[in-house]
Amino acid sequence: MGQLNRRGGGADNPDALVIGAGPAGLMAAEMLGAAGARVLLAEAKPSLARKFLMAGKSGLNLTKHQDIQSFTGSYPEGQDALRPILEAFGPEDLMDWAKNLGEPLFVGSTGRVFPEAMKASPLLRKWLARLDGYGVVRRMRWRWTGWQEGVAAFETPEGVEFVRPKVTILALGGASWARLGSDGAWAKTLEGDGHKLTPFQPSNVGLRVTWSSHMARHFGAPVKASALRAGTFVSRGEVVISSKGLEGGGLYPLSPALRAGEALWLDLMPGQSQEALTARLANRPRGKASLKDHLRKALRFGPVQIALAQEFGRPLAAEPAVLAAQLKALTVRHDGFRPMDEAISTSGGLSFQSLDEDLMLSNHPGVFCAGEMLDWDAPTGGYLLTACFATGRWAGLAAARHLGL
């Protein structure tokens, strides 16, 4: 077997092995290190927390400032299993944790919480310094390939390495953004060991739309002051028209309903009832005006609203009541989700049925799991990251107890 060199307080056979260096794995390593365990942190990529850093490029949305009941109720899948974990480490706790690292935060107008620096890198540097203080040993380019006779095996630049820890945390991520480390390759290993997995599906992802040629001029344009509906879910967030289709935060919360086969509807004037819209159209007769001019003058539609009405409503009716009904419920014709690797996150993964209440594998004592590899789903807006931090903390504390620390 290959031998680990001692480095920064590590050992040939550490107390704890954490596989995966995203937020869940780093938080698990912190809990174990703080408890006094000798921790080895193994990451398949050349650097740590790549997806976390990517998420912070447009402003790191750590969590949402919201009461815990509303917060936990926002998870469409895995909510029951996550509730005690989030109650133990919810939005307020995560905010306190970041502040204790020396990272000041602010709460936006919608309740979303961001570091004042807006980026993930300053927080990550401080976090890694804390882990260094606990003696956590890091190994990059170590890809876990499963167990051989109960020993964790890794492909590394130096060849195959083996590690025999007392406890292990798997924080291997979901199956999106493979270039950043979440490729879901671990699923076959765990499934082969008899663990129950739910198939991965894209979540928080754009839709493929085959546009008519007249839509090309609007690529990159935001769709504002509108609402999308799928099943019982309604979202009034902003979406963007792209050459590939539709994307953006206003669309992503509808992912569960769309996965379930619900149709997608677009309301171009969610702030007005169909009756009020009918009255506005009737009070300004179209006459000889083009439909485009009629919508612009009667309803103050902009170019994007007009284009979408023509794209999804054709043929648009002349009679005011029928036209109003069309504009309130345009059927968005689409070709399904963009590829899973373009998704911000995935649903599916390791079933909670394979885990006990400590997130330990029921048929593999001493092995705990955390983060996006678990079968839960969340909208964007801080929910994804909070659950990753919380499950990592939960698993890390449970592993420390398993060690008797």
Secondary structure, 3 states (H helix, E strand, C coil): CCCCCCCCCCCCCCCEEEECCCHHHHHHHHHHHHCCCCEEEECCCCCCCHHHHHHHHHCCCCEECCCHHHHHCCCCECHHHHHHHHHHCCHHHHHHHHHHCCCCEEECCCCEEEECCCCCHHHHHHHHHHHHHCCCEEECCCEEEEEECCEEEEEECCEEEEECCCEEEECCCCCCCHHHCCCCCHHHHHHHCCCCEEEEEEECCCEECCCCHHHHHHCCCEECCCEEEECCEEECCCEEECCCEEECCCCHHHHHHHHCCCCCEEECCCCCCHHHHHHHHHHCCCCCCCHHHHHHHHHCCCHHHHHHHHHHHCCCCCCHHHHHHHHHCEECCCCCECCHHHCCEEEEEECHHHECCCCEECCCCCEEECHHHECCECCCCCHHHHHHHHHHHHHHHHHHHHCCC
